[in-house]
Amino acid sequence: MSGGGLRRIALTALLIALVVRPSWFAWAFAPFAPTGGPVIYERASLLSLSLNHLGLVVLASTAATAVAVTLAILVTRPAGAAFLPLSRTITNIGQTFPPVAVLALAVPALGFGSGPTLVALFLYGLLPIFENAITGLTTLPPATMEAARGIGLNGWQRLNRVELPLALPVILTGIRLSVVIALGTATIGSTVAAKTLGEVIIAGLLTNNTAYVLQGGLIVGLFAVLIYDAMIRLETYLTQRVTGGAAGR
């Protein structure tokens, strides 16, 4: 097994142990806890918080991907080109307003909990996916597109069999960036009572307990590293499979 594979296994094992058996690491976090204060966060299960955190990220990223890629397809068609400025404005909303501001605006309408967090993550995740999808769909090899027209493929067939497969690597890069951003941003959801790993970090900040902050931050960081690595591997696999299939059609 390669060194990269061993590191991946080691980090995965560390993450699972931190989430399932955090008490095993009390000795490591103890120096950062207040004197006589708690060392391991026990107000809620770290496993439950982790699953809720990941669930919010998956839901928001899936919705952002569907909307952003659909918009990119529409504005790269001749009939929809005029809507490119409007689409860019829409996808820039999440970057224009900080996530905290989106949460504050969403709470009156959706109440406290996961709803405002999903809205913030969704809006914040649109731009990387949209811009990468635009880039991927507008930088296709002219010779390939001409060949697709030459063999009689209609617009839908060209999109499905040629354009999307060729643009897939760039689109997946945008999705990967969006997901990693969402993993970190989701922590602020705990400020509006969403059950995320931010609950651990915020509790540490409020009680001046650095051990809590380190626990929450380390778990989120490990999730980000492992998911980033897994998505790179997935990108490579899907790109080889889809582009190979497209070439064989």
Disulfide bonds with the S-S distance in Angstrom:
none
